[in-house]
Amino acid sequence: MDSSIFIAHCLSFDEVIELPHFEKTSFRVNKKIFATLNIQKREATFKLSAIDQSVFCDFDRNSIWPATGAWGKQGWTIFDLTALTDEMLIDALTLSYCNVASKKLSEKYKT
């Protein structure tokens, strides 16, 4: 997935804002980060539940892996944007948004 397409998908969710976050770009809802983008490394990081993190990582450990240390234990999961299908990335992005957004906002995107 191209970075500009990824950004467009992030911003398509309700009430999302884009802000810098160290060397990355963050995407937030209600002031909480649900995704970051490292354009140079072509990696995105999502906030997933422990179960969702395990499922995605089991799919392809070379392209999807937990963040290091406590961040990974909290569900932060790194995705290689060059190695995965758009559909998989959008699924992870939607789960991440719904994990952070209010119940009212996330209801629109849950399937």
Buried (B, 14 or more C-beta within 10 A) or exposed (E): BEBEEBBEBBEEBEEBEBEEBEEBBBBBBEEEBBBBBBBEEBBBBBBBBEEBBBBBBEEBEEBBBBBEEEBBEBBBBBBBBEEBEEEBBBBBBBBBBBBBBEEEBBEEBEE
